[in-house]
């Protein structure tokens, strides 16, 4: 059992670096939706509007309403569950401009403990420093989330 969700940043609300989307997960025809899912994504910006350094590698997070088996180790005392989906990479350079892209094979899948449940969720893009990647606000992106039943 698998399904995909297509997101276009122009259809989200808020800044492109923090776009909020609406979806009714109950409308997705999943007869047997209980269990874990693998989540992959494809990402592509539209046009050559990005002028940040081609060495900038932002990452994507989301709060789709399912616990993700993806953890962050830290120097203090342990691990924390996080909402990172993966990284997007510079591509198609033309002078000082480039796009950002990620194929489903560029990042490991994230394991979700259940089918998503948040009917309103946000997709965020961050710099490696953890601040909002606001350079993306100048362009549009497409994001495809691919869910595959895991257990």
N, C-alpha and C positions, 0 to 999 in steps of 0.2 A: 504494500500500500504506500503510495507516494503522492505528493501534490506540490505545486509551485505557486508562489505569490509574486506578482510583478508589481514593483513600486517605481513610480516616476516622481522625482522630487518636486515637479510643478504641481502634482496632485496632493502633496503634503501641506500641512500648515506650519508656519514658522520659517525660520531661516533654513537654508539648504543644509547647513552644518548640524542642524537639530530639527529635523522634519518629523511631524507627528501625523500618523495615518490612522484611519478607521477601518475596521474589518469585523465582520461577524463570523467568528470561527465555526459557529454552529451551522452555517450555510455550506461549509465545505463537506462534500459527500464522502465521509469516512465512516463506513459501517462499523469497522472495528478500530476505533481511534485510541483505545487505551494502550498504554505502553510507552516505551522510549522511542525517540526519533533521532536520526542523524540530520543535521542541518548544514547544508553547503550554501554558498552564494556565488553569484556572478555580479560584477559591478563595472560600470563604464560611465565616465563623464561624457558630456556631449559638447563638441567644439574644442577649440584650443585656447580657452580663456584663462587657464591657470598659468601664472607667471612666477610661482614660488620655485624654490630650488628643486631641481630634478632629483636631488637626494632626499627630499622630504617624503616620508612614508607614513601616511596617516593610518589610523585603525578605526574600525567600525564597532559600535556597541548598539544593543537594542534591549528593550524591556518587554518582550513579547508575552510574558506571563507563563514561563515554564522554567524551572530550575535547570541551569546549564551545568554540566559536568566539566567546567573549565575553571581553573583556579590560578590565583596569583600568589606566588611566594614572596615574602617580604623579609626584611632584615630584623624585624622586631620579634614576633613570636608566632609564626605559623602561616597559614594559608587563608585566603579569602575567596569565596565564590564570586565570579565576576560575570559581566554580560558581553564580553568581547566576542565578536564573530571572526575577526581576522584583519589582515592588512590589505591595503590597496596600493598599487605601485605606479610610478610614473611611466608613461608610454607615449608614443607618437610625438616625440619632440620636434618642434619646428622653431628654430631660433630660441627665443626665451620662453616660448609657450609650449605646453604639453597637456596631455590628458592623464587621467588616472584610470586604472583598470585592475581587475582581479578576476581570474577564472576560477571555477570550482576546484581546480587542481592546485591552486596557489596556496591554499590554506587547508589545514586538516579540518575535517568536519567537527562541529560542536555537537555533543550528545545532549539532548533534552530529556528530562525525566518524564515528560508528558507532552501531549498536544498543547500548543499555546492557548492561552485563555484571555489575555488582555485585548479587549475589543478596540482599545485605543492604545497605540504604542508609538514610541519615538525611536528613530534611527539617528544616532549621533556619530560625527566624525571628529576625531581628536588628533592633535600632534603627538609626537612621542613624549613631549613634556606633560601631557595630560590636559592641555588647554584646548578649547574648541578650535578646530581647523576651519577658520572663517574664510580662508582663501577660496574654499569650495562654494561660497555664497554667490560668486560671480558666474557660476555655470550650473547646468542642470545635470542630473545623473539618473541612470537606470540601475535598479537593483532587483535581482531575481533571487528569491529565497526558495531553496529546494528542500523539501522535507521527505525523508524516507523512513518508514517504520523499521525500527531496529530490534526490538524485543517484543 
